[in-house]
Amino acid sequence: MSNKVFELMKEMEHEQVVFCHDPNSNLKAIIAIHNTTLGPALGGTRMWNYNSDDDAVLDALRLSRGMTYKAAISGLNLGGGKAVIIGDPALKGEALWRRYGKFVDSLNGKYITAEDVNTSAADMEFIYQETKHVTGIPEYMGGSGDPSPFTAYGVFVGMKACAHKQWGNDNLSGKKIMVQGVGHVGQYLVGHLIDEGAKVYITDINKDRIKETTDKYNVEFVEPADMLNVDMDIYAPCALGATVNSDSIPKLKCAVIAGAANNQLAEEKVHGRQLIERGIIYAPDFLINAGGLVNVAAEASGSYNREKVTKDVEKIYDRILDIFDLSGKENITTQEAAMRIAQKRIDDIANVKARL
């Protein structure tokens, strides 16, 4: 496994990977730091019952790399990092989080954590008791709370930009939209879409989330196995990654892919090009889902202003249109276009620092 980790780190250009283990609290965590050229690595901690340790390592590496580009393209002075905790989210508790917080603290600010899949602002509160290198803490403690509403709002804004590109206007009223995954972000996104007058379908494997969403909104539930059979205008993946792949792309009945999930393309170069061939426009995930990062970054800066954060999240709209323009001019995928812009900013700042 060790050889594979170093090979992957070299391939994806990571700076550091930290393995954290504490048998007393049942903590098994991996912190991946991809690039700190622009600033300390900021990225959430997710908890998942991975099939293997190798799967967890790969997830941490891919997610942290995405955070580097997310911060760069969003104009933030932050690098990219991410952490995963291996285990059943139902078994998490104070001891685990506090022990994990001590590991985060040992990195002396090189990595700043926040919430992610299966973690919450309440979990960040436990981490905060052991380290100040955490953001997204509850509002009653002076933090900004759950970043999910800002992630969802950014996806909504970005989806409207995609509609403008594909259909000539950004009105989503009457559009048939499949939201795959109705966790915190997915539910907030559904709310925006219903308010806009869209016809919303949802799918999820969690029965409680399904009931909560269908009770609250006028949406239609579709079994996960039947999702690709739905005639939709927009597909919004809001769960785990890699749902846009060689199996799904030929079956997708949509004109736009715009969702909150990370690493939506199973293979970036292969599947980005396949989407172009099918006439499906794709909003790069690390750009459209950056709203939550913008929010927690503002909190971490020490000068949090919710109104300013909202305006900064709305900039996703124009950034996506810029990506579409570059993609068309250069005949490259939208993923490549977004990464090119993000990498240029990183390289420019690296050159500035090298001359100091």
FINU-839072 format. One record per residue (C-alpha): residue in three letters; residue number from 1; y, z, x. Coordinates in nm, 2 decimals, decimal comma. Each point is the difference from the previous one (the first is absolute). Layout:
N
+-----+-----+--------+--------+--------+
!  aa !   i !      y !      z !      x !
+-----+-----+--------+--------+--------+
! Ala ! NUM !      Y !      Z !      X !
...
+-----+-----+--------+--------+--------+
This chain:
356
+-----+-----+--------+--------+--------+
!  aa !   i !      y !      z !      x !
+-----+-----+--------+--------+--------+
! Met !   1 !   0,00 !   0,00 !   0,00 !
! Ser !   2 !   0,24 !   0,08 !   0,28 !
! Asn !   3 !  -0,02 !  -0,34 !   0,15 !
! Lys !   4 !   0,07 !  -0,16 !  -0,34 !
! Val !   5 !   0,30 !   0,23 !  -0,05 !
! Phe !   6 !   0,16 !  -0,11 !   0,33 !
! Glu !   7 !  -0,08 !  -0,37 !  -0,08 !
! Leu !   8 !   0,17 !   0,03 !  -0,34 !
! Met !   9 !   0,30 !   0,19 !   0,15 !
! Lys !  10 !   0,04 !  -0,28 !   0,26 !
! Glu !  11 !  -0,03 !  -0,27 !  -0,26 !
! Met !  12 !   0,25 !   0,16 !  -0,24 !
! Glu !  13 !   0,22 !   0,13 !   0,27 !
! His !  14 !  -0,01 !   0,37 !  -0,08 !
! Glu !  15 !   0,16 !   0,27 !   0,22 !
! Gln !  16 !  -0,22 !   0,29 !  -0,09 !
! Val !  17 !  -0,28 !   0,13 !  -0,23 !
! Val !  18 !  -0,06 !   0,37 !  -0,05 !
! Phe !  19 !  -0,32 !   0,14 !  -0,13 !
! Cys !  20 !   0,03 !   0,34 !  -0,17 !
! His !  21 !  -0,29 !   0,23 !  -0,09 !
! Asp !  22 !  -0,02 !   0,35 !  -0,13 !
! Pro !  23 !  -0,34 !   0,12 !  -0,13 !
! Asn !  24 !   0,15 !   0,31 !  -0,16 !
! Ser !  25 !   0,22 !  -0,20 !  -0,24 !
! Asn !  26 !  -0,24 !  -0,30 !  -0,01 !
! Leu !  27 !   0,28 !  -0,22 !   0,14 !
! Lys !  28 !  -0,09 !  -0,34 !   0,14 !
! Ala !  29 !   0,32 !  -0,20 !   0,05 !
! Ile !  30 !   0,12 !  -0,30 !   0,20 !
! Ile !  31 !   0,36 !  -0,06 !   0,08 !
! Ala !  32 !   0,09 !  -0,35 !   0,12 !
! Ile !  33 !   0,33 !  -0,07 !   0,17 !
! His !  34 !   0,06 !  -0,37 !   0,02 !
! Asn !  35 !   0,35 !  -0,06 !   0,15 !
! Thr !  36 !   0,30 !   0,23 !   0,06 !
! Thr !  37 !   0,25 !  -0,25 !   0,14 !
! Leu !  38 !   0,24 !   0,05 !  -0,30 !
! Gly !  39 !  -0,06 !   0,38 !  -0,03 !
! Pro !  40 !  -0,26 !   0,26 !  -0,08 !
! Ala !  41 !  -0,30 !  -0,13 !  -0,20 !
! Leu !  42 !   0,03 !   0,09 !  -0,37 !
! Gly !  43 !  -0,29 !  -0,06 !  -0,24 !
! Gly !  44 !  -0,19 !   0,18 !  -0,26 !
! Thr !  45 !  -0,33 !   0,19 !   0,01 !
! Arg !  46 !  -0,27 !  -0,12 !  -0,23 !
! Met !  47 !  -0,33 !   0,18 !  -0,09 !
! Trp !  48 !  -0,31 !  -0,21 !  -0,08 !
! Asn !  49 !  -0,37 !   0,03 !   0,00 !
! Tyr !  50 !  -0,06 !  -0,28 !   0,25 !
! Asn !  51 !  -0,35 !  -0,15 !   0,04 !
! Ser !  52 !   0,01 !   0,05 !   0,37 !
! Asp !  53 !   0,23 !   0,14 !   0,28 !
! Asp !  54 !   0,04 !  -0,36 !   0,12 !
! Asp !  55 !   0,14 !  -0,10 !  -0,34 !
! Ala !  56 !   0,25 !   0,29 !   0,02 !
! Val !  57 !   0,11 !  -0,10 !   0,35 !
! Leu !  58 !   0,05 !  -0,37 !  -0,10 !
! Asp !  59 !   0,20 !   0,11 !  -0,31 !
! Ala !  60 !   0,23 !   0,22 !   0,21 !
! Leu !  61 !   0,05 !  -0,27 !   0,25 !
! Arg !  62 !   0,08 !  -0,27 !  -0,26 !
! Leu !  63 !   0,22 !   0,23 !  -0,20 !
! Ser !  64 !   0,20 !   0,12 !   0,29 !
! Arg !  65 !   0,06 !  -0,35 !   0,12 !
! Gly !  66 !   0,13 !  -0,09 !  -0,34 !
! Met !  67 !   0,24 !   0,29 !   0,01 !
! Thr !  68 !   0,16 !  -0,13 !   0,32 !
! Tyr !  69 !   0,09 !  -0,33 !  -0,16 !
! Lys !  70 !   0,10 !   0,18 !  -0,33 !
! Ala !  71 !   0,25 !   0,21 !   0,18 !
! Ala !  72 !   0,13 !  -0,29 !   0,22 !
! Ile !  73 !   0,05 !  -0,24 !  -0,28 !
! Ser !  74 !   0,17 !   0,27 !  -0,21 !
! Gly !  75 !   0,26 !   0,06 !   0,27 !
! Leu !  76 !  -0,12 !   0,36 !   0,07 !
! Asn !  77 !   0,01 !   0,17 !   0,34 !
! Leu !  78 !  -0,36 !   0,10 !  -0,03 !
! Gly !  79 !  -0,33 !  -0,10 !   0,15 !
! Gly !  80 !  -0,34 !  -0,04 !  -0,17 !
! Gly !  81 !  -0,26 !   0,26 !  -0,04 !
! Lys !  82 !  -0,26 !   0,11 !  -0,25 !
! Ala !  83 !  -0,26 !   0,26 !  -0,04 !
! Val !  84 !  -0,33 !   0,02 !  -0,19 !
! Ile !  85 !  -0,20 !   0,31 !  -0,09 !
! Ile !  86 !  -0,37 !  -0,05 !  -0,05 !
! Gly !  87 !  -0,13 !   0,19 !  -0,30 !
! Asp !  88 !  -0,01 !   0,05 !  -0,37 !
! Pro !  89 !   0,35 !   0,04 !  -0,14 !
! Ala !  90 !  -0,13 !   0,24 !  -0,26 !
! Leu !  91 !  -0,08 !   0,25 !   0,28 !
! Lys !  92 !   0,33 !   0,01 !   0,17 !
! Gly !  93 !   0,18 !   0,33 !   0,03 !
! Glu !  94 !   0,27 !   0,20 !   0,18 !
! Ala !  95 !  -0,20 !   0,08 !   0,31 !
! Leu !  96 !  -0,08 !  -0,37 !   0,06 !
! Trp !  97 !   0,36 !  -0,11 !  -0,04 !
! Arg !  98 !   0,14 !   0,28 !   0,22 !
! Arg !  99 !  -0,25 !  -0,07 !   0,28 !
! Tyr ! 100 !   0,09 !  -0,37 !  -0,03 !
! Gly ! 101 !   0,37 !   0,10 !   0,02 !
! Lys ! 102 !  -0,06 !   0,17 !   0,33 !
! Phe ! 103 !  -0,15 !  -0,32 !   0,14 !
! Val ! 104 !   0,30 !  -0,20 !  -0,12 !
! Asp ! 105 !   0,23 !   0,25 !   0,16 !
! Ser ! 106 !  -0,19 !  -0,03 !   0,33 !
! Leu ! 107 !   0,14 !  -0,36 !   0,03 !
! Asn ! 108 !   0,35 !   0,14 !   0,03 !
! Gly ! 109 !   0,17 !  -0,23 !  -0,25 !
! Lys ! 110 !  -0,16 !  -0,33 !   0,12 !
! Tyr ! 111 !  -0,17 !  -0,02 !  -0,34 !
! Ile ! 112 !   0,16 !   0,11 !  -0,33 !
! Thr ! 113 !  -0,24 !   0,02 !  -0,30 !
! Ala ! 114 !   0,05 !  -0,04 !  -0,37 !
! Glu ! 115 !  -0,22 !  -0,04 !  -0,31 !
! Asp ! 116 !  -0,22 !  -0,30 !  -0,07 !
! Val ! 117 !  -0,32 !  -0,07 !  -0,20 !
! Asn ! 118 !  -0,15 !   0,33 !  -0,14 !
! Thr ! 119 !   0,27 !   0,21 !   0,15 !
! Ser ! 120 !   0,31 !   0,15 !  -0,16 !
! Ala ! 121 !   0,33 !   0,17 !   0,05 !
! Ala ! 122 !  -0,18 !   0,33 !  -0,05 !
! Asp ! 123 !  -0,23 !  -0,08 !   0,29 !
! Met ! 124 !   0,30 !  -0,08 !   0,22 !
! Glu ! 125 !   0,13 !   0,35 !  -0,09 !
! Phe ! 126 !  -0,30 !   0,15 !   0,18 !
! Ile ! 127 !   0,05 !  -0,23 !   0,30 !
! Tyr ! 128 !   0,36 !   0,10 !   0,01 !
! Gln ! 129 !  -0,10 !   0,36 !   0,06 !
! Glu ! 130 !  -0,14 !  -0,10 !   0,34 !
! Thr ! 131 !   0,23 !  -0,29 !   0,10 !
! Lys ! 132 !   0,34 !  -0,14 !  -0,08 !
! His ! 133 !  -0,12 !  -0,35 !   0,08 !
! Val ! 134 !  -0,09 !  -0,07 !  -0,36 !
! Thr ! 135 !   0,21 !  -0,16 !  -0,28 !
! Gly ! 136 !  -0,04 !  -0,05 !  -0,37 !
! Ile ! 137 !  -0,01 !   0,37 !  -0,06 !
! Pro ! 138 !   0,07 !   0,14 !  -0,35 !
! Glu ! 139 !   0,36 !  -0,02 !  -0,13 !
! Tyr ! 140 !   0,02 !   0,38 !  -0,04 !
! Met ! 141 !  -0,04 !   0,03 !   0,37 !
! Gly ! 142 !   0,28 !  -0,24 !   0,07 !
! Gly ! 143 !  -0,22 !  -0,31 !   0,03 !
! Ser ! 144 !   0,00 !  -0,32 !  -0,20 !
! Gly ! 145 !  -0,34 !   0,06 !  -0,17 !
! Asp ! 146 !  -0,24 !  -0,26 !  -0,10 !
! Pro ! 147 !   0,09 !  -0,34 !   0,16 !
! Ser ! 148 !  -0,21 !  -0,20 !  -0,25 !
! Pro ! 149 !   0,28 !  -0,08 !  -0,24 !
! Phe ! 150 !   0,19 !  -0,17 !   0,28 !
! Thr ! 151 !  -0,31 !  -0,19 !   0,12 !
! Ala ! 152 !  -0,05 !  -0,12 !  -0,36 !
! Tyr ! 153 !   0,36 !  -0,09 !  -0,05 !
! Gly ! 154 !   0,00 !  -0,21 !   0,32 !
! Val ! 155 !  -0,31 !  -0,18 !  -0,12 !
! Phe ! 156 !   0,16 !  -0,07 !  -0,33 !
! Val ! 157 !   0,32 !  -0,13 !   0,17 !
! Gly ! 158 !  -0,21 !  -0,21 !   0,23 !
! Met ! 159 !  -0,21 !  -0,14 !  -0,28 !
! Lys ! 160 !   0,32 !  -0,12 !  -0,17 !
! Ala ! 161 !   0,09 !  -0,18 !   0,32 !
! Cys ! 162 !  -0,34 !  -0,17 !   0,00 !
! Ala ! 163 !   0,06 !  -0,10 !  -0,36 !
! His ! 164 !   0,33 !  -0,15 !   0,09 !
! Lys ! 165 !  -0,17 !  -0,20 !   0,27 !
! Gln ! 166 !  -0,29 !  -0,12 !  -0,21 !
! Trp ! 167 !   0,16 !  -0,06 !  -0,34 !
! Gly ! 168 !   0,38 !  -0,03 !   0,07 !
! Asn ! 169 !   0,10 !   0,33 !  -0,15 !
! Asp ! 170 !  -0,10 !   0,36 !   0,05 !
! Asn ! 171 !  -0,06 !   0,10 !  -0,36 !
! Leu ! 172 !  -0,34 !   0,16 !  -0,04 !
! Ser ! 173 !   0,01 !   0,02 !  -0,38 !
! Gly ! 174 !  -0,32 !  -0,16 !  -0,14 !
! Lys ! 175 !  -0,16 !  -0,03 !   0,34 !
! Lys ! 176 !  -0,37 !   0,10 !   0,01 !
! Ile ! 177 !  -0,04 !   0,25 !   0,28 !
! Met ! 178 !  -0,32 !   0,16 !   0,13 !
! Val ! 179 !   0,06 !   0,34 !   0,16 !
! Gln ! 180 !  -0,31 !   0,08 !   0,20 !
! Gly ! 181 !   0,01 !   0,38 !   0,06 !
! Val ! 182 !   0,20 !   0,24 !  -0,21 !
! Gly ! 183 !   0,05 !   0,29 !   0,23 !
! His ! 184 !   0,35 !   0,14 !   0,05 !
! Val ! 185 !   0,15 !  -0,32 !   0,12 !
! Gly ! 186 !  -0,19 !  -0,22 !  -0,25 !
! Gln ! 187 !   0,11 !   0,21 !  -0,30 !
! Tyr ! 188 !   0,36 !   0,00 !   0,10 !
! Leu ! 189 !  -0,02 !  -0,38 !   0,05 !
! Val ! 190 !  -0,16 !  -0,04 !  -0,35 !
! Gly ! 191 !   0,30 !   0,19 !  -0,14 !
! His ! 192 !   0,25 !  -0,24 !   0,15 !
! Leu ! 193 !  -0,20 !  -0,30 !  -0,12 !
! Ile ! 194 !  -0,03 !   0,12 !  -0,36 !
! Asp ! 195 !   0,37 !   0,07 !   0,00 !
! Glu ! 196 !   0,05 !  -0,36 !   0,11 !
! Gly ! 197 !  -0,21 !  -0,13 !  -0,29 !
! Ala ! 198 !  -0,30 !  -0,12 !   0,21 !
! Lys ! 199 !  -0,35 !  -0,02 !  -0,14 !
! Val ! 200 !  -0,19 !   0,24 !   0,22 !
! Tyr ! 201 !  -0,37 !   0,03 !   0,08 !
! Ile ! 202 !  -0,14 !   0,29 !   0,20 !
! Thr ! 203 !  -0,32 !   0,06 !   0,19 !
! Asp ! 204 !  -0,12 !   0,31 !   0,18 !
! Ile ! 205 !  -0,32 !   0,18 !   0,08 !
! Asn ! 206 !   0,15 !   0,34 !  -0,09 !
! Lys ! 207 !  -0,05 !   0,08 !  -0,37 !
! Asp ! 208 !   0,26 !   0,27 !   0,00 !
! Arg ! 209 !   0,27 !  -0,24 !   0,13 !
! Ile ! 210 !  -0,11 !  -0,26 !  -0,24 !
! Lys ! 211 !   0,04 !   0,24 !  -0,30 !
! Glu ! 212 !   0,33 !   0,14 !   0,13 !
! Thr ! 213 !   0,14 !  -0,35 !   0,03 !
! Thr ! 214 !  -0,13 !  -0,14 !  -0,33 !
! Asp ! 215 !   0,12 !   0,31 !  -0,18 !
! Lys ! 216 !   0,35 !  -0,04 !   0,14 !
! Tyr ! 217 !   0,05 !  -0,38 !   0,00 !
! Asn ! 218 !  -0,09 !  -0,30 !  -0,21 !
! Val ! 219 !  -0,23 !  -0,16 !   0,25 !
! Glu ! 220 !  -0,35 !  -0,15 !  -0,02 !
! Phe ! 221 !  -0,28 !   0,13 !   0,22 !
! Val ! 222 !  -0,23 !  -0,24 !   0,17 !
! Glu ! 223 !  -0,32 !   0,10 !   0,17 !
! Pro ! 224 !   0,02 !  -0,04 !   0,38 !
! Ala ! 225 !  -0,29 !  -0,25 !   0,00 !
! Asp ! 226 !   0,19 !  -0,22 !  -0,25 !
! Met ! 227 !   0,34 !   0,01 !   0,16 !
! Leu ! 228 !  -0,02 !  -0,34 !   0,16 !
! Asn ! 229 !  -0,09 !  -0,16 !  -0,34 !
! Val ! 230 !   0,34 !   0,09 !  -0,14 !
! Asp ! 231 !   0,26 !  -0,27 !  -0,04 !
! Met ! 232 !   0,30 !   0,15 !   0,17 !
! Asp ! 233 !   0,34 !  -0,10 !   0,14 !
! Ile ! 234 !   0,02 !   0,27 !   0,26 !
! Tyr ! 235 !  -0,26 !   0,21 !   0,18 !
! Ala ! 236 !   0,12 !   0,34 !   0,12 !
! Pro ! 237 !  -0,26 !   0,16 !   0,23 !
! Cys ! 238 !   0,09 !   0,37 !   0,01 !
! Ala ! 239 !  -0,32 !   0,17 !   0,12 !
! Leu ! 240 !  -0,18 !  -0,05 !   0,34 !
! Gly ! 241 !   0,04 !  -0,31 !   0,21 !
! Ala ! 242 !  -0,19 !  -0,32 !   0,06 !
! Thr ! 243 !  -0,03 !  -0,11 !  -0,37 !
! Val ! 244 !   0,15 !  -0,34 !   0,09 !
! Asn ! 245 !  -0,29 !  -0,15 !   0,18 !
! Ser ! 246 !  -0,23 !  -0,31 !   0,01 !
! Asp ! 247 !  -0,19 !   0,12 !  -0,31 !
! Ser ! 248 !   0,31 !   0,08 !  -0,22 !
! Ile ! 249 !   0,24 !  -0,28 !   0,10 !
! Pro ! 250 !  -0,19 !  -0,28 !  -0,16 !
! Lys ! 251 !  -0,03 !   0,20 !  -0,32 !
! Leu ! 252 !   0,35 !   0,14 !  -0,03 !
! Lys ! 253 !   0,19 !  -0,14 !  -0,30 !
! Cys ! 254 !   0,35 !   0,09 !   0,10 !
! Ala ! 255 !   0,30 !  -0,16 !   0,16 !
! Val ! 256 !   0,14 !   0,31 !   0,18 !
! Ile ! 257 !  -0,16 !   0,29 !   0,19 !
! Ala ! 258 !   0,24 !   0,29 !   0,03 !
! Gly ! 259 !  -0,13 !   0,36 !   0,02 !
! Ala ! 260 !   0,01 !   0,33 !   0,17 !
! Ala ! 261 !  -0,33 !   0,01 !   0,19 !
! Asn ! 262 !   0,00 !  -0,01 !   0,38 !
! Asn ! 263 !  -0,19 !  -0,27 !   0,18 !
! Gln ! 264 !  -0,06 !  -0,21 !  -0,31 !
! Leu ! 265 !  -0,12 !  -0,31 !   0,20 !
! Ala ! 266 !  -0,35 !   0,06 !   0,14 !
! Glu ! 267 !   0,08 !  -0,25 !   0,28 !
! Glu ! 268 !   0,37 !  -0,06 !   0,03 !
! Lys ! 269 !  -0,01 !  -0,35 !   0,16 !
! Val ! 270 !  -0,29 !  -0,13 !  -0,20 !
! His ! 271 !   0,09 !   0,13 !  -0,35 !
! Gly ! 272 !   0,38 !  -0,05 !   0,03 !
! Arg ! 273 !  -0,06 !  -0,37 !   0,06 !
! Gln ! 274 !  -0,26 !  -0,02 !  -0,29 !
! Leu ! 275 !   0,27 !   0,14 !  -0,24 !
! Ile ! 276 !   0,24 !  -0,27 !   0,10 !
! Glu ! 277 !  -0,27 !  -0,26 !  -0,06 !
! Arg ! 278 !  -0,05 !   0,14 !  -0,35 !
! Gly ! 279 !   0,38 !   0,01 !  -0,07 !
! Ile ! 280 !   0,00 !   0,38 !  -0,03 !
! Ile ! 281 !   0,30 !   0,17 !   0,16 !
! Tyr ! 282 !  -0,06 !   0,33 !   0,17 !
! Ala ! 283 !   0,25 !   0,28 !   0,07 !
! Pro ! 284 !  -0,10 !   0,16 !   0,33 !
! Asp ! 285 !  -0,13 !   0,35 !  -0,07 !
! Phe ! 286 !   0,19 !   0,18 !   0,27 !
! Leu ! 287 !   0,33 !  -0,14 !  -0,13 !
! Ile ! 288 !  -0,04 !   0,03 !  -0,37 !
! Asn ! 289 !  -0,15 !   0,36 !   0,01 !
! Ala ! 290 !   0,26 !   0,14 !   0,25 !
! Gly ! 291 !   0,19 !   0,19 !  -0,27 !
! Gly ! 292 !  -0,19 !   0,32 !   0,06 !
! Leu ! 293 !   0,06 !  -0,02 !   0,38 !
! Val ! 294 !   0,37 !  -0,06 !  -0,06 !
! Asn ! 295 !   0,01 !   0,32 !  -0,21 !
! Val ! 296 !  -0,18 !   0,23 !   0,24 !
! Ala ! 297 !   0,18 !  -0,15 !   0,30 !
! Ala ! 298 !   0,33 !   0,10 !  -0,16 !
! Glu ! 299 !  -0,14 !   0,35 !  -0,06 !
! Ala ! 300 !  -0,11 !   0,02 !   0,37 !
! Ser ! 301 !   0,34 !  -0,10 !   0,12 !
! Gly ! 302 !   0,15 !   0,31 !  -0,15 !
! Ser ! 303 !   0,26 !  -0,18 !  -0,21 !
! Tyr ! 304 !  -0,19 !  -0,07 !  -0,33 !
! Asn ! 305 !   0,19 !  -0,17 !  -0,28 !
! Arg ! 306 !  -0,21 !  -0,13 !  -0,29 !
! Glu ! 307 !   0,26 !  -0,26 !  -0,12 !
! Lys ! 308 !   0,02 !  -0,15 !   0,35 !
! Val ! 309 !  -0,38 !  -0,01 !   0,03 !
! Thr ! 310 !  -0,02 !  -0,19 !  -0,33 !
! Lys ! 311 !   0,25 !  -0,26 !   0,12 !
! Asp ! 312 !  -0,19 !  -0,03 !   0,33 !
! Val ! 313 !  -0,33 !  -0,05 !  -0,19 !
! Glu ! 314 !   0,17 !  -0,28 !  -0,20 !
! Lys ! 315 !   0,05 !  -0,19 !   0,32 !
! Ile ! 316 !  -0,37 !  -0,09 !  -0,01 !
! Tyr ! 317 !   0,10 !  -0,27 !  -0,26 !
! Asp ! 318 !   0,21 !  -0,20 !   0,25 !
! Arg ! 319 !  -0,23 !   0,06 !   0,29 !
! Ile ! 320 !  -0,29 !  -0,15 !  -0,19 !
! Leu ! 321 !   0,21 !  -0,31 !  -0,08 !
! Asp ! 322 !   0,08 !  -0,03 !   0,37 !
! Ile ! 323 !  -0,37 !   0,02 !   0,08 !
! Phe ! 324 !  -0,08 !  -0,28 !  -0,24 !
! Asp ! 325 !   0,28 !  -0,22 !   0,15 !
! Leu ! 326 !  -0,13 !   0,05 !   0,35 !
! Ser ! 327 !  -0,36 !  -0,06 !  -0,11 !
! Gly ! 328 !   0,10 !  -0,33 !  -0,15 !
! Lys ! 329 !   0,21 !  -0,12 !   0,29 !
! Glu ! 330 !  -0,25 !   0,09 !   0,26 !
! Asn ! 331 !  -0,32 !  -0,09 !  -0,20 !
! Ile ! 332 !  -0,14 !   0,34 !   0,07 !
! Thr ! 333 !  -0,14 !   0,26 !  -0,24 !
! Thr ! 334 !   0,23 !   0,26 !  -0,15 !
! Gln ! 335 !  -0,20 !   0,27 !   0,19 !
! Glu ! 336 !   0,07 !  -0,18 !   0,33 !
! Ala ! 337 !   0,37 !  -0,04 !  -0,09 !
! Ala ! 338 !   0,04 !   0,37 !  -0,08 !
! Met ! 339 !  -0,18 !   0,10 !   0,32 !
! Arg ! 340 !   0,21 !  -0,24 !   0,21 !
! Ile ! 341 !   0,32 !   0,16 !  -0,13 !
! Ala ! 342 !  -0,13 !   0,35 !   0,05 !
! Gln ! 343 !  -0,13 !  -0,07 !   0,35 !
! Lys ! 344 !   0,33 !  -0,16 !   0,11 !
! Arg ! 345 !   0,19 !   0,32 !  -0,09 !
! Ile ! 346 !  -0,26 !   0,20 !   0,20 !
! Asp ! 347 !   0,02 !  -0,23 !   0,30 !
! Asp ! 348 !   0,38 !  -0,01 !  -0,01 !
! Ile ! 349 !   0,03 !   0,38 !   0,01 !
! Ala ! 350 !  -0,27 !   0,03 !   0,27 !
! Asn ! 351 !   0,21 !  -0,24 !   0,21 !
! Val ! 352 !   0,31 !   0,21 !  -0,06 !
! Lys ! 353 !  -0,18 !   0,32 !   0,10 !
! Ala ! 354 !  -0,14 !  -0,17 !   0,31 !
! Arg ! 355 !   0,35 !  -0,08 !   0,12 !
! Leu ! 356 !   0,13 !   0,36 !  -0,04 !
+-----+-----+--------+--------+--------+
